[in-house]
Amino acid sequence: MKHILVVGNGLAGMTAAIRAAELGCNVTVVSKSEPARSQSVMAGGGINAALNTKGENDSIFEHAEDTIKAGVYLADEKAVEEMTSSAPSLVEGLAKRGVVFDRDGDGNINLRYFGGQKKMRTAYAKSGIGKQLVSGLSSELRRKEAEGLVVSRISLRFVSPVMHEGRCIGAVFQKDDGSFEAIKADAVIAASGGMGGIFDRHTGSALSDGSVTASLFVKGAEAANLEMIQYHPTTIETPSKNILVTEAARGEGGRLFTMRDGKRWYFMEEWYPEGKNLMPRDIVSRSIHKVCMDGFGLDGKYQVGLELETLPKDTVYRKLMEVSELSKKYLGIDAGKESIPVVPAIHYFMGGLYVDRFHRTTLKGVYAAGECACQYHGANRLGGNSTLGAIYGGRVAAET
């Protein structure tokens, strides 16, 4: 029986471990901490799938087209098409595994608009999709542990892959007490997330520091698109880090503005009348930057306003519950009554370890999935495609 070593226990890592166990492998999952502390928990918006339950004639082909266009045509089109084709069944499968999604009046998984997409395609949970996805997959992972197919190890830091005759046969880890441990495996799947932790102002977990990617790179794994760093246009500044304000706030009708001539200036609506506040994230972030650098930052600061107070109260306090709670906690602002000051911040890394569409790296025996891998997003990721890419990529890596 093959032994698969998975490094990381976020969405990509847990999916890879579960799928490998389903295929009859013994699996060891190693991470610095519990799944509840993974960066995946912070995903606030949703997961994309062309479920087409809103009467908009959505399709997997339009999902692929939007993904490729937003990525400035740099993504592997075949890989993207395979991901979007699998998305509807993947999301429905997650619901059967116990992931809680918001539902419409007919009992269908509810969908909403998200940046760069003209159709309602993003499935969501009002309390935050990351929490629901991690909770559902954690439960499934524990079942595999109970069956003896998966062993989870925490408080271990990846140090280096172990190479023998040109192939990876395991990895070395460092324990909290400073000692080292080698774990032998037939294959290693890196699912260690991005590298936001090396930057001062970012939305992610400090645990995601890119160290696994760096260690594999030193050993000869190729990397790609490392310059493609996404800024999320709407975050709340705090003394320690930036807190994500999900794109769902704009998907539900939130409007970006600043003040000009004593009136609210909805600059995105003026500059981009078709996509308005739901243009792709690179465009929205650059637009906010331009407004602020031209001297129109709200209250003379590097920030603009996010207007939610004109939306129905049910939308603000129920559909956008996470946003309203965050604004109250960190800013003391009631989002149903006043606007939220927001700024762009480093959020996601499209580049990482080079993988083909089967998630093989250039090191034999090493695979990668999720944000540490270079796949699906090209130069700019669509909101809702990170959770999809992580889960789909984890599954493909395990199957390969």
GICORCOR-V322770 format. One line per field, one symbol per residue. phi: phi as a letter, one per 20 degrees, with the letter a starting at -180 (. if undefined). burial: I if it has 24 or more other C-alpha atoms within 12 Angstrom, else O. A space follows every 50 residues. Layout:
phi = ???
burial = ???
This chain:
phi = .fdddddoceffffffffffffeneecdddbfbfgfdffgfffderceaf flddmdlfbfffffffffffelmefffffffffffeggfffffffffofe dfdefenfgfcbfbgncedfbdfbcfeoffffffffffffffffffenec ddccmcdfdafddblncfcqbdcdefenfdbdcebfbcdecenecgfedf dbeeeffedmffgfffffeoffcblfeedeeefcceecfdaddfdgfgfe feofcebbdblmcfdeffffecfeelfdfgffffffffgfgffendfflm deacededfeegffffedfdgffffffffecmdefecbfdfccfbgcbdf erffcefemeeeefndcbbnffdeandlebefgnefffffffffffgfff
burial = OOIIIIIIIIIIIIIIIIIIIIOOIIIIIIIIIIIIIIIIIIIIIIIIII IIIOOOOIIIIIIIIIIIIIIIOIIIIOIIIIIIIIIIOIIIOIIOIOII IIOOOOOOIIIIIIIIIIIIIIIIIIIIIIIIIIIIIIOIIIOIIOOOII IIIIIIIIIIIIIOOOIIIIIIIOOOOOOOIOIIIIIIIIIIIIIIIOIO IIIIIIIIIIIIIIIIIOIOIIIIIIOIIIIIIIIIIOOOIIIIIIIIII IIIIIIIIIOOOOOIIIIOOOOOOIIIIIIIIIIIIIIIOIIOOOIIIOO OIIIIIIIIOIOOOIIIOIIIIIIIIIOOIOOOIIIOOIIIIIIIIIIII IIIIIIIIIIIIIIIIIIIIIIIIIIIIIIIIIIIIIIIIIIIIIIIIII
